[in-house]
Amino acid sequence: MTFSGALAQLLEILVALALAPLLTGWVNQWRAWLQNKSAPSLFQPYRVLHKLFNKDSVVAEHASALFRSTPYIVFGCVLLACSIVPTLSTDLPLSQAADVIALVGLFALARVFISLAAMDIGTAFGSLGARREMLIGFLAEPALLMVMFSASLISKSTSLATMVETLAHRDLAIYPGLAFAGVAFTMVSLAENARVPIDNPATHLELTMIHEALILEYSGRHLALLEWAASLKLFAYSCIGLALFFPWGLAEAQAPLLLLLALPTLVAKLALGGIALAVLETLSAKMRIFRVPEFLATAFLLAVIGLLVHILLAT
């Protein structure tokens, strides 16, 4: 790893840490505007994180070391996933070091730890949220892998950086398989990030919440890390979707100056994606929990159809 490569990788990590809460604030602001409500400040997520980091963490007496260490593990897994995703460049050290299977594994590892921590205290809501989270993960991860494999057939590689670089250098062409994969990826992203119609992050109803039930017992810096990790996860999924289906504007070298030039393009694409997410959430209603398996099964079916369509057209 060269010095310029390490500096470029550090710059990408810092961009993810800085822009993730901003993306969350942008989506919340547009959703409030579309619902004709008074919108919160764009920087409200930063203020919430600052307030939580300055508070003391209250932990139950019978909480184990797993409960205390989970926020750091989850934050580390999601941050590492963000460093693997080619947000600014396809030629970064960590982007070349892992493939899409390792990327999905990092998200799965974070899910397992947060679910175990929710059940560690023994509260009813924590166990309820953990069971629902594992149900969603059990159905969403295969669909996500099928989406990645559909794109990997074009590049003949499971490396996300290679896939994005291949798609970016191809002439403007229509891949029917990627169209099905794009719809499936959107559905999986909504489920993985606890967005409407799967979950509503703006509500705290005990019988319907999933993500909020997992972090109900956390406070202070532990809650701040989990909230920051949730924003990073939304940022990571947004960047994965932009890299796979809109792979333009990425730097092709490790030079930090080129990464800075690619930053405005990334911000513009994230802004448009945030508006699209807010519109989708405004037009959708939260579905009942027993309909979620049907929703994710549809996403898996679309991803498989995209995979088969590409195989049939390639032969």
C-alpha positions in Angstrom: 0.0 0.0 0.0 1.5 3.3 -1.1 1.3 6.5 0.9 -1.1 8.1 -1.7 -3.3 5.0 -1.5 -3.5 5.1 2.3 -4.3 8.8 2.2 -7.0 8.3 -0.4 -8.5 5.5 1.6 -8.5 7.7 4.7 -10.1 10.5 2.8 -12.9 8.1 1.6 -13.5 7.0 5.2 -13.7 10.6 6.5 -16.1 11.4 3.7 -18.4 8.5 4.7 -18.3 9.6 8.4 -19.1 13.2 7.5 -21.8 12.7 4.8 -23.7 9.8 6.4 -25.6 11.9 9.0 -26.1 14.6 6.4 -27.8 12.1 4.0 -30.1 11.1 6.9 -30.9 14.7 7.6 -31.5 15.4 3.9 -34.0 12.5 3.6 -35.8 13.5 6.7 -36.0 17.1 5.5 -37.5 16.2 2.1 -39.9 13.7 3.6 -41.2 16.5 5.9 -41.6 18.9 3.0 -43.4 16.3 0.9 -45.8 15.7 3.8 -46.4 19.4 4.2 -44.8 19.4 7.7 -42.3 21.7 9.3 -38.9 20.2 8.3 -36.1 19.7 10.8 -32.7 21.2 10.2 -30.4 19.6 7.7 -27.8 19.3 10.5 -30.2 17.8 13.1 -28.5 14.4 13.0 -25.2 16.0 13.9 -26.8 17.8 16.9 -28.4 14.5 18.1 -25.0 12.7 17.9 -23.3 15.6 19.8 -26.0 15.5 22.5 -25.8 11.7 22.9 -22.0 11.6 23.0 -22.1 14.1 25.9 -24.5 12.0 27.9 -23.6 9.2 30.2 -24.5 5.6 29.2 -26.9 3.8 31.4 -26.5 0.1 31.3 -28.6 -2.6 33.0 -27.0 -4.4 36.0 -27.2 -7.8 34.4 -25.9 -6.7 31.0 -23.0 -8.7 29.8 -19.8 -7.6 28.0 -21.6 -8.5 24.7 -24.1 -5.7 25.3 -21.4 -3.2 26.1 -19.2 -4.1 23.2 -21.9 -4.4 20.5 -22.1 -0.7 19.6 -18.4 -0.6 18.8 -18.5 -3.9 16.8 -21.5 -2.7 14.8 -20.0 0.7 14.1 -16.7 -0.9 13.1 -18.4 -3.4 10.7 -20.5 -0.8 9.0 -17.5 1.6 8.7 -15.4 -1.1 7.2 -18.2 -1.9 4.7 -18.2 1.8 3.7 -14.5 1.7 3.1 -14.9 -1.3 0.8 -17.6 0.3 -1.3 -16.1 2.4 -4.1 -17.7 5.7 -3.3 -15.1 8.0 -4.7 -12.7 5.7 -6.6 -12.4 2.2 -7.8 -8.7 2.0 -7.1 -8.5 2.0 -3.3 -6.6 -0.5 -1.2 -9.6 -1.8 0.8 -11.9 -1.8 -2.3 -9.5 -4.3 -4.0 -9.1 -6.4 -0.8 -12.7 -7.7 -0.4 -15.5 -8.9 -2.7 -19.2 -8.6 -2.4 -19.5 -11.8 -0.3 -17.3 -10.3 2.3 -19.3 -7.1 2.1 -22.6 -8.9 2.7 -20.9 -10.8 5.5 -20.0 -7.6 7.3 -23.6 -6.5 7.2 -24.7 -9.9 8.5 -22.1 -9.8 11.3 -23.4 -6.4 12.5 -27.0 -7.8 12.4 -26.0 -10.8 14.5 -24.3 -8.8 17.2 -27.1 -6.2 17.5 -29.7 -9.0 17.7 -27.8 -10.8 20.4 -27.3 -7.6 22.3 -31.0 -6.9 22.1 -31.8 -10.3 23.6 -29.0 -10.1 26.2 -31.0 -7.8 28.5 -34.0 -10.1 28.4 -36.7 -7.4 27.7 -39.8 -8.3 25.7 -39.3 -5.5 23.1 -35.6 -6.4 22.6 -36.4 -10.0 21.9 -39.3 -9.0 19.6 -37.0 -6.7 17.6 -34.2 -9.3 17.4 -36.6 -12.0 16.0 -37.9 -9.6 13.4 -34.4 -8.4 12.4 -33.2 -11.9 11.9 -36.3 -12.7 9.8 -35.6 -9.8 7.6 -31.9 -10.7 7.3 -32.6 -14.3 6.5 -34.7 -13.2 3.5 -32.8 -10.0 2.4 -29.2 -11.4 2.3 -29.9 -14.0 -0.4 -31.7 -11.4 -2.5 -28.7 -9.0 -2.1 -26.3 -11.7 -3.1 -28.4 -12.5 -6.2 -28.3 -8.8 -7.1 -24.5 -8.8 -6.8 -24.1 -12.0 -8.8 -26.2 -10.5 -11.6 -23.8 -7.6 -11.9 -20.7 -9.9 -11.4 -21.7 -11.9 -14.6 -21.0 -8.8 -16.6 -17.5 -8.2 -15.2 -16.7 -11.9 -14.6 -15.6 -10.9 -11.0 -17.1 -10.7 -7.5 -15.0 -7.7 -6.6 -17.2 -4.7 -6.3 -14.5 -2.4 -7.5 -14.0 -4.5 -10.7 -17.7 -4.7 -11.3 -18.1 -0.9 -11.0 -15.1 -0.2 -13.2 -16.3 -2.6 -15.9 -19.8 -1.1 -15.9 -18.4 2.4 -16.0 -16.1 1.8 -19.0 -18.8 0.0 -21.1 -20.7 1.9 -23.7 -24.1 3.1 -22.7 -26.1 -0.1 -23.0 -29.3 -1.5 -21.6 -28.9 -4.7 -19.5 -32.3 -6.2 -18.9 -30.8 -8.3 -16.1 -29.6 -5.2 -14.3 -33.1 -3.6 -14.6 -34.5 -6.5 -12.6 -31.6 -6.4 -10.2 -32.1 -2.6 -9.6 -35.7 -3.1 -8.6 -34.7 -6.0 -6.3 -31.8 -3.9 -4.8 -34.2 -1.1 -4.0 -36.5 -3.4 -2.2 -33.7 -5.0 -0.2 -32.3 -1.6 0.7 -35.6 -0.5 2.1 -35.7 -3.6 4.3 -32.1 -3.5 5.4 -32.3 0.1 6.4 -35.6 -0.1 8.2 -37.4 2.3 5.9 -41.0 2.5 4.9 -42.8 0.2 3.9 -40.9 -2.3 6.1 -40.3 -0.1 9.1 -40.8 3.5 10.0 -37.8 5.1 11.7 -39.9 8.1 12.7 -42.3 6.2 15.0 -41.7 4.4 18.3 -44.7 2.1 18.4 -43.7 -1.0 20.4 -45.8 -3.5 18.4 -44.5 -2.4 15.0 -41.0 -1.2 15.4 -37.9 -3.3 14.4 -34.8 -1.2 14.5 -35.9 1.0 17.4 -36.7 -2.2 19.4 -33.1 -3.4 19.0 -31.6 -0.2 20.4 -34.3 0.5 23.0 -32.0 -0.3 26.0 -29.0 1.8 24.8 -28.3 5.4 25.8 -25.5 7.9 25.7 -22.4 7.2 23.6 -23.6 3.6 22.9 -26.8 4.9 21.3 -24.8 7.6 19.4 -22.6 4.9 17.8 -25.6 2.8 16.8 -27.4 5.8 15.3 -24.3 6.8 13.5 -23.9 3.2 12.3 -27.5 3.3 11.0 -26.7 6.4 9.0 -23.5 4.8 7.7 -25.5 1.8 6.6 -27.9 3.9 4.6 -24.9 5.8 3.1 -23.2 2.4 2.2 -26.4 1.0 0.5 -26.9 4.3 -1.4 -23.3 4.2 -2.6 -23.6 0.6 -3.6 -26.7 1.4 -5.7 -25.1 4.4 -7.3 -21.9 2.5 -8.0 -23.7 -0.4 -9.7 -26.4 1.3 -11.6 -25.0 4.8 -12.1 -21.2 4.1 -12.2 -20.1 7.5 -13.5 -18.1 10.3 -11.9 -15.7 8.0 -10.0 -12.0 8.7 -9.9 -9.7 6.0 -11.5 -6.6 6.6 -9.4 -5.6 6.9 -5.8 -4.6 10.6 -6.1 -6.4 12.5 -3.3 -6.8 15.5 -5.7 -8.9 13.3 -8.1 -11.0 12.1 -5.2 -11.8 15.7 -4.2 -12.9 16.3 -7.8 -15.2 13.3 -7.6 -16.7 14.5 -4.3 -19.2 17.0 -5.9 -20.5 14.2 -8.2 -21.0 11.9 -5.3 -22.8 14.6 -3.3 -25.1 15.4 -6.3 -26.0 11.7 -6.8 -26.7 11.2 -3.1 -28.9 14.3 -3.1 -31.0 13.0 -5.9 -31.1 9.5 -4.4 -32.2 11.0 -1.1 -35.0 12.9 -2.8 -36.1 9.7 -4.5 -36.1 7.8 -1.2 -38.2 10.5 0.5 -40.7 10.5 -2.4 -40.9 6.7 -2.2 -41.5 6.7 1.6 -44.1 9.4 1.2 -46.1 7.5 -1.4 -45.8 4.2 0.5 -47.6 3.0 3.6 -46.0 0.7 6.2 -47.0 -2.9 5.6 -48.0 -5.3 8.3 -45.1 -7.5 9.6 -46.5 -10.8 8.2 -46.4 -9.3 4.7 -42.6 -8.6 4.9 -41.6 -12.2 3.8 -43.7 -11.8 0.7 -42.1 -8.4 -0.1 -38.6 -9.8 0.3 -39.4 -13.0 -1.5 -40.5 -10.8 -4.5 -37.1 -9.1 -4.3 -35.3 -12.4 -4.3 -37.5 -13.6 -7.3 -36.7 -10.4 -9.3 -33.0 -10.8 -8.6 -33.0 -14.4 -9.8 -35.0 -13.4 -12.9 -32.3 -10.8 -13.6 -29.6 -13.4 -13.2 -31.4 -15.8 -15.5 -32.1 -13.1 -18.1 -28.5 -12.2 -18.3 -27.4 -15.9 -18.7 -30.0 -16.5 -21.4 -29.1 -13.4 -23.4 -25.4 -14.2 -23.1 -25.8 -17.6 -24.6 
